[in-house]
Amino acid sequence: MPFTVTGAFDDGATYSVQVTGRADRPVIGSHRAAALVELHQGSPVSLSPTGPMRAVAGDDEATVRAVLREYTNVVEEGPGAPRRARVPG
């Protein structure tokens, strides 16, 4: 089951993506979120507020979700489709 992340960028634009775990297409549903993940490929990202650090890879779902949490305002993340996500805006 795909992992879904719903959130908003700093400018208020919202997104909802499925994290695929595929190196060739890490997220589906937002070109902007996909570009953000691609921009940070190979860069270190913290998997949680206290670490550990790991290099971003498209086939590593944990690092893809960490990039989205680090650079956007994530409202909800979980398996499948969002239940009652409220996106600011």
C-alpha positions as CSV (number, residue, x, y, z in Angstrom):
1,M,0.0,0.0,0.0
2,P,1.5,3.4,-1.0
3,F,2.4,5.9,1.7
4,T,0.5,9.2,1.4
5,V,1.8,12.6,2.5
6,T,-0.4,15.7,2.4
7,G,1.0,19.2,3.1
8,A,1.6,22.7,1.9
9,F,4.6,24.6,0.6
10,D,5.7,27.9,2.2
11,D,3.7,29.9,-0.4
12,G,0.5,28.1,0.6
13,A,0.3,25.8,-2.4
14,T,-1.0,22.4,-1.2
15,Y,-0.1,18.9,-2.3
16,S,-0.9,15.3,-1.7
17,V,1.5,12.7,-2.9
18,Q,2.1,8.9,-2.8
19,V,5.6,7.9,-1.8
20,T,6.4,5.0,-4.2
21,G,9.7,3.7,-3.0
22,R,10.9,3.7,-6.7
23,A,14.2,5.4,-7.6
24,D,12.8,6.6,-11.0
25,R,9.7,8.2,-9.5
26,P,9.9,8.7,-5.7
27,V,6.5,10.5,-5.5
28,I,3.4,10.6,-7.5
29,G,0.8,13.4,-7.4
30,S,2.7,16.7,-7.4
31,H,5.3,17.8,-9.9
32,R,6.5,20.4,-7.4
33,A,7.0,17.8,-4.6
34,A,8.8,15.5,-7.1
35,A,11.1,18.3,-8.1
36,L,11.8,19.1,-4.4
37,V,12.8,15.5,-3.7
38,E,14.9,15.4,-6.9
39,L,16.7,18.6,-5.9
40,H,17.8,17.0,-2.6
41,Q,18.8,13.6,-4.0
42,G,22.2,12.6,-2.4
43,S,22.0,15.3,0.3
44,P,21.9,14.4,3.9
45,V,18.6,14.7,5.7
46,S,17.6,13.9,9.3
47,L,15.1,11.1,9.6
48,S,13.8,12.6,12.9
49,P,14.4,15.7,15.0
50,T,17.3,13.9,16.8
51,G,18.7,12.0,13.8
52,P,20.0,9.8,12.3
53,M,21.2,11.5,9.1
54,R,20.9,9.6,5.8
55,A,21.5,10.6,2.2
56,V,18.2,11.2,0.2
57,A,17.5,8.4,-2.3
58,G,14.3,8.0,-4.4
59,D,14.0,4.4,-3.5
60,D,14.3,5.1,0.3
61,E,10.8,6.0,1.5
62,A,12.1,7.3,4.9
63,T,14.4,9.9,3.3
64,V,11.7,11.0,0.8
65,R,9.3,11.6,3.6
66,A,12.0,13.3,5.7
67,V,12.6,15.8,2.8
68,L,8.9,16.6,2.6
69,R,8.8,17.1,6.4
70,E,11.9,19.3,6.3
71,Y,11.0,21.6,3.4
72,T,7.2,21.7,3.5
73,N,4.4,21.9,6.1
74,V,3.3,18.3,6.4
75,V,-0.3,18.0,7.6
76,E,-0.7,14.3,7.5
77,E,1.2,11.2,6.5
78,G,0.2,7.6,6.6
79,P,-0.5,4.5,4.6
80,G,-3.2,4.8,1.9
81,A,-5.3,7.8,1.2
82,P,-5.7,10.7,3.7
83,R,-8.6,10.4,6.1
84,R,-9.5,14.0,7.1
85,A,-6.5,16.0,6.2
86,R,-6.9,19.8,6.6
87,V,-4.5,21.8,4.5
88,P,-4.1,25.4,5.5
89,G,-5.0,27.9,2.9
